Amino acid sequence: MLDRIDIHVDVPRVAYEKLAGDGQGETSEQIRARVEAARERQRSRFRGTKLTCNAEMGPADIRKHCSVDGAAAGILKAAVAQMHLSARAYHRIL
């Protein structure tokens, strides 16, 4: 059954000090700015195509827009070996 589960995430406990601290997170305006910047990158990336967002990409689009360089490929290769990723999981990454 585990080979049918695509994502395994270990979530470490958060220290009490971090939970109880009075640190401020991002404001709504800051988050909105980041989201709008990401949307603009998508519009630019897909200009001239029928695609409007990353979720619409198929395998060929992913290969075209999400290619990795030699260093990144090396990291992926190491992750596949160390984490014993299946071919199915590997192709979901790429």
CYANA upper distance limits for C-alpha pairs under 8 A (distance plus 0.5 A):
  1 MET  CA      5 ILE  CA      7.75
  3 ASP  CA     86 SER  CA      8.48
  6 ASP  CA     89 ALA  CA      6.83
 14 VAL  CA     18 LYS  CA      7.28
 14 VAL  CA     19 LEU  CA      7.56
 15 ALA  CA     19 LEU  CA      7.18
 16 TYR  CA     20 ALA  CA      6.48
 17 GLU  CA     21 GLY  CA      6.13
 26 GLU  CA     30 GLN  CA      6.49
 26 GLU  CA     31 ILE  CA      7.03
 27 THR  CA     31 ILE  CA      6.89
 28 SER  CA     32 ARG  CA      6.51
 29 GLU  CA     33 ALA  CA      6.66
 30 GLN  CA     34 ARG  CA      6.90
 31 ILE  CA     35 VAL  CA      6.73
 32 ARG  CA     36 GLU  CA      6.57
 33 ALA  CA     37 ALA  CA      6.60
 34 ARG  CA     38 ALA  CA      6.74
 35 VAL  CA     39 ARG  CA      6.69
 36 GLU  CA     40 GLU  CA      6.64
 37 ALA  CA     41 ARG  CA      6.84
 38 ALA  CA     42 GLN  CA      6.89
 39 ARG  CA     43 ARG  CA      6.73
 39 ARG  CA     53 CYS  CA      8.38
 40 GLU  CA     44 SER  CA      6.62
 41 ARG  CA     45 ARG  CA      6.50
 42 GLN  CA     46 PHE  CA      6.56
 42 GLN  CA     52 THR  CA      7.52
 42 GLN  CA     53 CYS  CA      6.41
 42 GLN  CA     54 ASN  CA      7.54
 43 ARG  CA     47 ARG  CA      6.35
 43 ARG  CA     52 THR  CA      6.98
 43 ARG  CA     53 CYS  CA      7.96
 45 ARG  CA     65 HIS  CA      8.47
 46 PHE  CA     50 LYS  CA      7.94
 46 PHE  CA     51 LEU  CA      6.25
 46 PHE  CA     52 THR  CA      6.84
 46 PHE  CA     53 CYS  CA      8.13
 51 LEU  CA     56 GLU  CA      6.69
 51 LEU  CA     57 MET  CA      7.61
 52 THR  CA     56 GLU  CA      7.63
 53 CYS  CA     57 MET  CA      7.99
 57 MET  CA     61 ASP  CA      5.82
 57 MET  CA     62 ILE  CA      6.66
 58 GLY  CA     62 ILE  CA      6.67
 59 PRO  CA     63 ARG  CA      6.76
 60 ALA  CA     64 LYS  CA      6.71
 61 ASP  CA     65 HIS  CA      6.48
 61 ASP  CA     66 CYS  CA      8.41
 62 ILE  CA     66 CYS  CA      5.70
 62 ILE  CA     67 SER  CA      7.95
 62 ILE  CA     94 LEU  CA      7.80
 63 ARG  CA     67 SER  CA      6.08
 63 ARG  CA     94 LEU  CA      8.06
 66 CYS  CA     94 LEU  CA      8.15
 68 VAL  CA     72 ALA  CA      6.15
 68 VAL  CA     73 ALA  CA      6.52
 69 ASP  CA     73 ALA  CA      6.60
 70 GLY  CA     74 GLY  CA      6.71
 71 ALA  CA     75 ILE  CA      6.95
 72 ALA  CA     76 LEU  CA      6.73
 73 ALA  CA     77 LYS  CA      6.57
 74 GLY  CA     78 ALA  CA      6.70
 75 ILE  CA     79 ALA  CA      6.64
 76 LEU  CA     80 VAL  CA      6.65
 77 LYS  CA     81 ALA  CA      6.83
 78 ALA  CA     82 GLN  CA      6.44
 79 ALA  CA     83 MET  CA      6.08
 79 ALA  CA     84 HIS  CA      8.25
 79 ALA  CA     85 LEU  CA      8.13
 80 VAL  CA     84 HIS  CA      6.03
 80 VAL  CA     85 LEU  CA      5.34
 80 VAL  CA     86 SER  CA      8.10
 80 VAL  CA     90 TYR  CA      7.40
 81 ALA  CA     85 LEU  CA      7.42
 85 LEU  CA     89 ALA  CA      6.35
 85 LEU  CA     90 TYR  CA      6.80
 86 SER  CA     90 TYR  CA      6.67
 87 ALA  CA     91 HIS  CA      6.65
 88 ARG  CA     92 ARG  CA      6.86
 89 ALA  CA     93 ILE  CA      6.92
 90 TYR  CA     94 LEU  CA      7.05
